[in-house]
Amino acid sequence: MSATSEGWRSRARAWLLAAALPLLWVVGASAADDLSLPEEPSELESLPERPRPILELGSGYLEAEPIPLGFRLPGGAVWQPQLLVWGTLRSALQAETGGDVDRAEWATRFDLFGQLSLTPTERLVIGIEPFQDGTDFTGYRFGVDGEEASWVSGLEVDVDSLFFEGDLGELIPRLDRDEWWPLDLGFMVGRVPVVLQDGFLIDDRMTGFGLVQNSILATGSSNLRVSLLAAFRGVNRGRGESGADSRLVALSSELDRSEATWSLDLVYVDGASGTDGFFGGLSGIGRFLGRWNWTARLLGSTGVGGSSDEVGDGVLGVLGLSVAPRRTHDVAYLNLVGSVGEFTAASRSPDRGGPLARIGILFEAPGVGSIGSPFSNDADHLIGAALGYQKFFQGGRRQVVLELGARSRYDAGDGDALGMGLRFQQALGRRFILRVDGYGGTRSGHGGFAGGRAEIVLKL
């Protein structure tokens, strides 16, 4: 045997020994340590005591406790029923002065939900808003500027949300014991809240059904999700019309890549004569330079056979930049928006305001009462911006947001606005939040304006 062959053999034995050492260490550690799960639950003293919901039957929600055995169905699923009832109560005093009308009111909103969970993926949800009837919120409108004071009754017990959602593969696992078929198909049926493109395209509750296929492995990505939604009731058209006879079909997809998460949504609305429309949105969300975040959206709408009162022809672009300053958890942000034509959303609930509600606190609809956003949040022929800073105190229990904003409708003077907004939020105990807003500025054709609101939020 040559010296060269012997040298190669020696090096091969050395490499095999080096490769085997980690395996020998793992085997030795496994033999020395018991890696089986303990029979008795461990004490988790670091977890704070959680607030209890209004009603809780079955295992506690996010409770550190033994997992119940449940019971097995003929299809192979194991159900562990759990019933939760929770809600959010909002009560606000708000006023605005300037322009043609001065207004002041007290308004209340209560969102109450019940959820019957059968497994971690199957649940039945019901939601009601007993103090709200459309855009009327229970409260009191003060007699301001010569108007007569009056009580407002928004008492209504209609069901606003009622849906069941689950996963076919988890609901009947015996259909595919070896997981050969793509049966991990999510589904939904009922009246459900739907949000597409962060609310720019759809932000509404509608009745219909949906399917979603998740965890699709696409080349160059970690996940691809594709979902289909068909709605036949509750489609509120983009300009605030009820659209009682409208039907909607939406195809939504989301792709996770290393540089960004990309979303593409396509929507068709079948309305009354002359009000059909196509809608779409493409967006990306990612990071750059380590600490900066970016969001870019391009959305469009067009009426079939021409624009109408419910569908406008237009394109909307949105660019958002944000950063957390060093050694802080604060957020500094800049949101830019511009449109060509008259972009309209496919479907938005009347209490959500226009499609620009996510641009900043000056564009945001309060969601309670009759006083709307400081700035108009429609998206017709405009350019706009919101520059703000969100400061956190007390480990996040207190926060202050200061924002400067502007918008201009370049085809006409009406709709221009320039102003500043300030928001203060403070957690009180474990269930209450105090929120105080103030804003002021100028609007074209109306001169200066100012407003404020004080709100108490109770988490039940």
HELIX and SHEET records of a PDB file:
HELIX    1   1 ALA A    3  ALA A   32  1                                  30    
HELIX    2   2 LEU A  168  LEU A  171  1                                   4    
HELIX    3   3 PRO A  173  ASP A  176  5                                   4    
HELIX    4   4 GLN A  197  GLY A  199  5                                   3    
HELIX    5   5 PRO A  350  ARG A  352  5                                   3    
HELIX    6   6 GLN A  394  GLY A  396  5                                   3    
SHEET    1   A19 LEU A  55  GLY A  58  0                                        
SHEET    2   A19 GLN A  82  GLY A  98 -1                                        
SHEET    3   A19 ARG A 103  SER A 117 -1                                        
SHEET    4   A19 ARG A 123  ILE A 128 -1                                        
SHEET    5   A19 VAL A 159  ASP A 167 -1                                        
SHEET    6   A19 LEU A 185  LEU A 196 -1                                        
SHEET    7   A19 ILE A 202  ILE A 216 -1                                        
SHEET    8   A19 ASN A 223  ARG A 233 -1                                        
SHEET    9   A19 ARG A 247  ASP A 256 -1                                        
SHEET   10   A19 ALA A 260  ASP A 270 -1                                        
SHEET   11   A19 GLY A 277  PHE A 288 -1                                        
SHEET   12   A19 TRP A 292  GLY A 303 -1                                        
SHEET   13   A19 GLY A 314  VAL A 323 -1                                        
SHEET   14   A19 VAL A 331  GLY A 341 -1                                        
SHEET   15   A19 LEU A 382  PHE A 393 -1                                        
SHEET   16   A19 ARG A 398  ARG A 409 -1                                        
SHEET   17   A19 ALA A 417  LEU A 428 -1                                        
SHEET   18   A19 PHE A 432  ARG A 443 -1                                        
SHEET   19   A19 GLY A 447  LYS A 459 -1                                        
SHEET    1   B 5 LEU A  55  GLY A  58  0                                        
SHEET    2   B 5 GLN A  82  GLY A  98 -1                                        
SHEET    3   B 5 ARG A 103  SER A 117 -1                                        
SHEET    4   B 5 ASP A 136  ARG A 141 -1                                        
SHEET    5   B 5 GLN A 132  ASP A 133 -1                                        
SHEET    1   C 8 LEU A  55  GLY A  58  0                                        
SHEET    2   C 8 GLN A  82  GLY A  98 -1                                        
SHEET    3   C 8 ARG A 103  SER A 117 -1                                        
SHEET    4   C 8 ARG A 123  ILE A 128 -1                                        
SHEET    5   C 8 VAL A 159  ASP A 167 -1                                        
SHEET    6   C 8 LEU A 185  LEU A 196 -1                                        
SHEET    7   C 8 ILE A 202  ILE A 216 -1                                        
SHEET    8   C 8 SER A 347  ARG A 348  1                                        
SHEET    1   D 5 LEU A  55  GLY A  58  0                                        
SHEET    2   D 5 GLN A  82  GLY A  98 -1                                        
SHEET    3   D 5 ARG A 103  SER A 117 -1                                        
SHEET    4   D 5 ASP A 136  ARG A 141 -1                                        
SHEET    5   D 5 SER A 150  VAL A 152 -1                                        
SHEET    1   E 2 PHE A  71  ARG A  72  0                                        
SHEET    2   E 2 VAL A  78  TRP A  79 -1                                        
END                                                                             
